[in-house]
Amino acid sequence: MVLFLNLTIFISIILIIIKLILAANVYEKIISFYFIFTNAIILMIINSISKFEYVIDLALLLFLAELIGVLFLLLNRKKL
């Protein structure tokens, strides 16, 4: 079950990366970037589920990294 879920999320990340490359609008790029990191957070949480002590720390750290990346893309719209 976990293998199927990991494979599904990985395929989803690949499709979103293709959407990110083909995006013409800046906001589509930002949404794609957000979805890639959200799927990466979900994938890492699923794989580290055996140690419940570190799941919250990992999720918060990855969410903050995702937020910084999205804010960077929002503030640098002219460069994209």
Secondary structure, DSSP 4 states (H G I P E B T S, - for coil): -HHHHHHHHHHHHHHHHHHHHH--SHHHHHHHHHHHHHHHHHHHHHHTTT-TTTHHHHHHHHHHHHHHHHHHHHHTGGG-
